[in-house]
Every structure is written in structure tokens, then in C-alpha cells.
Amino acid sequence: MASNIWVKVLGFSDVERHSINTLFRLSLVRETSYALWSAEVGAPPQVALIDVDSYGANVELALPSFNSNLKCICVGTRSLGNAWQSLPRPVNWTALVDALDGLFAAPGAASLDIGLEPPTDLIVPQGLKTSLLVGMGRDNRFYLRARLALAGLTGVDDAETDAEAGFRVAQKSYDLAIIGLDLTDADPWALVQKLHDLPTPIRSVVVATASPSWSTMDQAERQGCTGLLEIPFSPRQVIALLQKV
């Protein structure tokens, strides 16, 4: 029977929190899954994930109400005396999952490996071109999925945030990435550069925006983008761009 482990998370940056939440969502397909604990859960947490470099986390640790018997996994420059395991920054997410699994997963259980060993949607058939859509609303993603399918690009993944995009590109290679410049959790141009700097760079990176300008077009060209799409999408523009992929 599947078991859900409640994890109390103390501290961490917004980007790290996005990564932790994504990791928890990825774990849901396994026998042992992890979920963010809150007071509304109605049950006590089973483990604490603590950013020891966070002032707020250290304040909560000092409160008499904090359960000193709770198993702790620490991240940062130091450790707690009763920590189950301590990890440095930048966080090695695979090592973090291994630490959690060491406490709760049954012996011989499949490793999460940030891709859940990896799921079937991460196994790319030979010859199939894959695409990644980042930081766009649902309607825009649906439209692009339809256009990509018509162009024979049927392997499409979504990522709502920079952190989720990072997980995706760590799991498999993509032929095309379309990035919305309204990405909220990071600089979209930094993500463009990151995709170009991968060990296996994404061959075609496209940016999409509802506010096109000459400076945006110039930056897209300078950063090696295959093109820029205007939102709302123009079928003719999308078709012409996909012919370059």
C-alpha cells in the first residue's frame, strides 16, 4: 500500500522551495511519496527538512514547541547534533531523496532519482523529436501542443517554472524549447543561456512574448534563439518557425 510521508520544511529560498515542491509532486507515483506538511494537515510531520542557514528556521528550532525527537535532514553550512543527514549547498536533489528514502522507503524500492527511475514519458523513442514548453498559460500551451503535433513534434513536456524546467532538462534531452518571457520565478533570458550551456545543448530555443519589441528581438538574436513568437500566436508565424526546427 502506498504511504505518504509528511515533510516539515523550514527555510529555503523561493527557487529551492519550487524545487522541493516539484520533487514532492514527482514522488507521487511511487509507493513511498513525500508531501509538504502544514498545520492544517491534522497529523504530525514525520521528518523535518531544515535550511540551517535560514534565520527563520533557526528561530523555529529554538521554540519549546519544536519536537526535538523529529528526524531532521539539514541543508547548509553546518549540521544539528541530532540530524539524520546533512547536505551542503547547492542542494544535490538526488542525495536529498536518498536521505528521505533511507528513512522511509522499503528495502529494494525504486529510486526517485529526480525522474522516478525514470517514468515512461522520459524514455524517448529513437527518432522522436521532443519539445519543452516553459512558463506559459494553459491555453497557449494547448495551442502550441496542437501546432507541434501537426508538425510531427508529438513529444511535448510542460514546465510552469524555471525550477521545473531544470528538472526536465536534467532528465532528458530536448530538440526544442519554447520559453515564455513572462516566466515568474526566474530571469527567462538566464534560462535561455542555461539551455544553451547544457552538456547537450537544446538545438532550437524560442522565446514567446505578448509585448514584442525591437530590443527583445535583438536580445533573442544575440542569445542564439531560433526565433521569437508573438502572443497571441499567429498560425503563419508558428508554422514558419517550426519549419526551422
TAZIQUI-V283754 format. One record per helix or strand of 2 or more residues. SS is the DSSP state (H for helix, E for strand). FROM is the first residue (numbers start at 1). TO is the last residue. If there is no record, write none. Layout:
SS/FROM/TO + SS/FROM/TO
This chain:
E/3/10 + H/14/29 + E/32/36 + H/39/41 + E/47/51 + H/55/61 + E/72/75 + E/83/87 + H/93/104 + H/120/122 + E/130/134 + H/138/150 + E/155/159 + H/162/171 + E/176/180 + H/188/196 + E/204/209 + H/214/222 + E/227/230 + H/235/242
